[in-house]
């Protein structure tokens, strides 16, 4: 785990540094210096190759560093969302760990929540409220059976 830890710290630090305004200004300055130096090198193929190679290498390496940071951030956010779902009374525990489902199952949940959203909008248009938590589907999860829908205090 130590090997992974140093890379996580390195990628997080470098990703943070790369996202700072000063880093952008340095990158712009390097491009400006390169462009200004064009006449000195007679806009040669080598002069063009320097910027092309440099940007390709930096981009290639940054993709992996940023992806590593994003994967960890996404995993942490999913765990936090799972904890919120788990901790809320009336929340559907069947929604925990949704990111691990296949596209077909995700589509089924998405369609159900789109339907709930449309029903809530219709209720609002007709003067009702949209503040309950109905069951997703009785067959979706044994965890939801027997639970009463939560009513918000609004």
Secondary structure, DSSP 4 states (H G I P E B T S, - for coil): -HHHHHHHHHHHHHHHHHTSHHHHHHHHHHHHHHHHTTGGGTT-HHHHHHHHHHHHHHHHHHHHHHHHHHHHHHHHHHHHHHHHHHHSTT--GGGTTGGGS-HHHHHHHHHHHHHHHHHHHHHHHTT----B---S-TTT-GGGTTPPPPB---
